[in-house]
Amino acid sequence: MSDLSTGNIFQNIPDSLPAELIDVIVDESNVRIERIVSTGQSTPAGEWYDQDQHEWVVVLSGEAQLIFANGDQLHLGQGDHCLIKAHQKHRVERTSSTKPTLWLAVFFD
């Protein structure tokens, strides 16, 4: 029996969802990798992500707008990526409502 774990990141992407879909691809002691599908979702007003780990994220399709507590704003389109340091407060202001936004997020210490 093989120890390989395989899949296709572009399969089974719904056109609409009541909430973001988060699929954990890898969950080890020092790293977690998630596939996130957004269909117009955003972080609720007044809420901020304040994570204990660094997060590197890339948008594989669609688009999103991130806002940081220091006032910085970042538009991410297909292929754009960024590193969000641990405890760098941020929120998802918007994601595309016309086509799913597919993210790949890597969380690490």
N, C-alpha and C positions, 0 to 999 in steps of 0.2 A: 504494500500500500504506500502511495506517495505522500510526502509531507507537504506537497504543494497546495496552496489555497489560491484559486483563480476566480475570475469574474470579469465582467465588462462594465466599466464605470458609466457607460452611455446607455445601458439597457434599463428597462423598467422605470422610465422617468414619466411620472404623471403630468398631465397638462394643467391640472389645478389641484390644490390641496387646502384643507382648512387651516393647517399649520405646516411649518417647515418639516420636511422629511429628513431625518438624520440616520444614516446607515454607518455603523462603526465597522471599518474594514480591518483595522489592526488596533489591538488594545494590549499593550505590554507595559511593563513597569516604567519605562522611560519615554514612551511615545504612544500617542493615540492618533489614528488617521481616520477621518470621517468624510463621507460623501454627504453633502447637504444639497437638497433640492428646495428652492424657494419659488413661489408663484405669486409674487406681489406682497409677500410678508415683510414686516419691519419690526424692529424692537419697539415694544410699547412705550408711549410718551413718558418721559421722566425716568426710564430705566436705563441702566448702563451695564455692559459686561465688564467685570473686574476679575480677570482670571488669574489663577496661581501659576499657570504655565504660559510660555511663549506660544504664539499661534502664527504659523505661516499659512497663508491662504491664497489660492489661485482660483480665478473664475474660468471655468472651462467652456461655458456658454451662458448667454444672457448678459445681464449687467446689474450692478448694485452701487449704492452710494453709502459710504461709511462716514460717520462723524465721530470725532474724538473730543474728549472733555476739554482739551485745551483750545478747541475751536477749529482745528484742522478738519478739512473735508477731503474725501478721496473718492473719485469715481473709478470703478473697476469694470472693464469690459472683457470680452473674450481674450484670454491669455494674460491678463494683468494679474500681478501678484503683489503681496505685501507681507511684511513681518510686523506683527503686533506684539510688542514686548509684554511680559507678565505685568499685571496691574496697570496697564495703559488702558484707562477707561475709554470705551467706545460703544457705539451702537450702530445698527443697520438702519439707516434712514429710509431706504426704499430698495426694492428689487423689482425687476421687470415684471409687469403684469401681462405683457403680450406674448412672452415665451418663457419657459422655465429657466431660472438661473441655477446653474450647476456649479457648486463649489467643491474644491478638495481642500480640506483643512488638516494641517499637521500640528499637533500639540506636543510640546516637549519642554524639558527643564533646561 
